[in-house]
Amino acid sequence: MASKYELKRYSANLADELHSAALYETLALVEKDHERKAIYSELAKSERDHAQVWADKLEAHGIHARRSGPSIKTQLMRTLVRVFGPAFVLPTLAAAEYADRNKYSGQPDAGRMSADEHHHADVVRALAHGGNAEMSKGAQIASAESWHKGVSSGNDLRAAVLGANDGLVSNFCLVMGVAGAGSGNKTILLAGLAGLIAGACSMALGEWLSVTNARELASTQIAKEADELEHTPAAEEHELALIFRAKGIDADEARRVAAQIMQDKDKALDTLTREELGLDPAELGGNPWTAAGVSFCLFSVGAIFPAMPFFWSSGFTAMAQCIAFSGFALVTIGVFTSLFNGRSAAFSAVRQLAIGMVAAAFTFGAGRLLGVSIS
């Protein structure tokens, strides 16, 4: 008879596999490219087969595996796929698959599922990186380092959620601090709107500077690499060979590939830029104006929630609505963060709500003390 821990593990594995299967099925449904659609369908079938293994284990111990509707996290991801398309969620999904690739390594009853999960991570990684999921092993190795850097630095979904969270929490705390000082409705509303505009402008400027500086630094590094390639080609070819050897390719093959790449200087520069510098020459950090505009909008979306009630209410009613609106937004952001933090939607939502409310309560108390002392 399996222990309670083992039964819990079976249930958790079943839920994970059903979640992945539902996402791949949705991706296959939305995807327009026939080759990718087929890949998603195969991944979904594999995940369904894995889920059946854990369902059978539960059934063998007299536990009926309930397959109720999809979880909140699953529903949210499927909605994002349908609304924004596969490309928007692939980085998040690829990061999750990469993080979970070893989840069965310590489970001896998982059979070949551990190897399957590693394969799934490689396939989704290739798709998220914009390449062919059927690329050769050597090509996968060559792209692994730059892809991993891209995942660790985040993606569009993660940036959107965190940008809105910055605006929400900062302006919620500001409004509560001003309200705690006993200010009138117009003063609170003015402070909230000023906080929204000032914060959004600050975030936009910071993002513009960050991307601009990154692009300038990247351009300088690429120019230096091009100069080295022109004046010391032998040394650069040796560096390429070392890079490929470090990725697991044997010495002779690494030297052959490096020599072949060096025949085309543009291709050599592109490869060295990606592999040695860890930069994408086609992107160089993105467009600074687009980044600034997106940052401004996302911060504003979050920051408007605490200020809204003061447009039509005042006093205690406005305060109650401010807390309610901000609480709803905190819970929503918490659910979204569960898509890339590996925790459940409920846990992430409660944690986000608790932290936001504690921060707001602290600034409210500080405002009350300062208001009393100043008056």
Secondary structure, DSSP 8 states (H G I E B T S, - for coil): ---HHHHHHHHHHHHHHHHHHHHHHHHHHH---HHHHHHHHHHHHHHHHHHHHHHHHHHHTT------S--HHHHHHHHHHHHH-HHHHHHHHHHHHHHTTTTTTT-GGGTTHHHHHHHHHHHHHHHHTTS-TT--HHHHHHHHHHHHHHHHT--HHHHHHHHHHHHHHHHHHHHHHHHHTT--HHHHHHHHHHHHHHHHHHHHHHHHHHHHHHHHHHHHHHHHHHHHHHH-HHHHHHHHHHHHHHTT--HHHHHHHHHHHHTSHHHHHHHHHHHTS---TTTTT--HHHHHHHHHHHHHHHHHHHHGGGGT--HHHHHHHHHHHHHHHHHHHHHHHHHHHSS-HHHHHHHHHHHHHHHHHHHHHHHHHHHHHH-
